[in-house]
Amino acid sequence: QAQLVESGGGLVQPGGSLRLSCAASGFTFSSRSMRWFRQAPGKEREWVARITSNGRITDYADSVKGRFTISRDNAKNSVYLQMASLKPEDTAVYYCNVGFDWGKGTLVTVSS
């Protein structure tokens, strides 16, 4: 069973940046696409970004396109989410996902 551990969340001012990390284990990381999701207070979980196994293809939700960048390091079994130009509406718990497996999430709060 896959294990995913997110880190890097915190409090950031609007317009600021933050980098999330997800450390993966328990599966062949280099052969799987990885995804980030988020869940804002009182809202359903939503997909944020995806990256293919070799990192060559990425895609993003319209709400974050141009501001967030997903990347991965297969040598480190890790996937990242670089977030820039953060807005209060980006406040959410961010989750790493592979298949049916999820991490516990990391909280990002965008507030002045």
C-alpha positions in Angstrom: 0.0 0.0 0.0 1.3 3.4 -0.9 2.3 5.8 1.8 2.3 9.5 1.1 3.5 12.2 3.5 2.9 15.9 2.6 4.8 18.8 4.1 5.5 22.4 3.5 2.2 24.0 4.4 1.8 27.1 6.6 0.6 30.6 6.8 1.5 32.9 3.9 0.4 36.4 2.9 -1.6 37.0 -0.3 0.8 37.2 -3.2 3.3 35.0 -1.5 4.8 31.7 -2.4 5.0 28.3 -0.9 6.4 24.9 -1.9 4.7 21.7 -0.9 6.4 18.3 -0.9 5.1 14.8 -0.9 7.4 11.9 0.1 6.1 8.6 -1.3 6.9 5.0 -0.4 5.4 1.5 -0.8 5.1 1.5 -4.5 7.2 2.0 -7.7 7.1 5.7 -7.7 8.7 6.2 -11.0 6.0 4.3 -12.8 3.0 6.2 -11.5 1.4 9.5 -12.3 0.9 11.7 -9.3 -1.7 14.2 -8.4 -2.3 17.1 -5.9 -5.8 17.8 -4.6 -7.1 20.4 -2.1 -10.1 20.8 0.1 -11.1 24.2 1.3 -13.2 24.6 4.5 -16.8 23.6 3.8 -16.1 22.6 0.2 -15.5 19.3 -1.6 -12.1 18.1 -2.4 -10.9 19.3 -5.8 -8.2 18.3 -8.2 -5.3 20.8 -8.5 -2.5 19.3 -10.7 -1.2 16.1 -12.3 2.2 14.9 -13.5 3.0 11.8 -15.5 5.4 9.2 -14.3 8.3 10.6 -16.3 7.4 14.2 -15.5 7.0 15.2 -19.2 3.4 16.0 -19.0 1.6 18.2 -16.5 -1.8 19.7 -16.3 -3.6 22.0 -13.9 -7.0 23.1 -12.8 -8.0 26.4 -14.4 -8.0 28.0 -10.9 -4.3 27.5 -10.5 -3.0 27.5 -14.0 -0.1 29.9 -14.4 0.5 30.2 -10.7 1.2 26.6 -9.6 3.9 24.2 -10.9 3.9 20.5 -10.2 7.2 18.6 -10.5 8.8 15.4 -9.3 12.1 13.8 -8.5 12.0 10.1 -9.1 15.4 9.6 -7.5 13.9 11.0 -4.3 10.4 9.4 -4.6 9.0 12.9 -4.2 6.5 15.2 -5.9 6.3 18.9 -5.3 3.8 21.7 -5.8 5.3 25.2 -6.2 2.7 27.8 -5.5 3.0 31.4 -6.4 0.8 34.5 -6.4 -1.2 32.9 -3.6 -4.8 34.1 -3.0 -7.0 33.7 0.0 -9.1 31.3 -2.0 -6.1 29.0 -2.2 -6.6 28.3 1.5 -7.1 24.6 1.9 -5.7 21.3 3.0 -3.5 20.0 0.2 -3.3 16.3 -0.5 -1.0 14.1 -2.5 -2.6 11.3 -4.4 -1.7 8.2 -6.3 -4.5 5.8 -7.4 -6.8 5.2 -4.4 -4.2 6.3 -1.9 -4.0 9.6 -0.1 -1.7 11.4 2.3 -3.0 13.1 5.4 -2.6 16.5 3.9 -0.9 19.8 4.8 -2.7 23.0 5.6 -2.1 26.1 3.5 -3.5 29.3 4.9 -3.4 32.5 2.8 -4.2 35.5 4.9 -2.9 38.9 5.8 
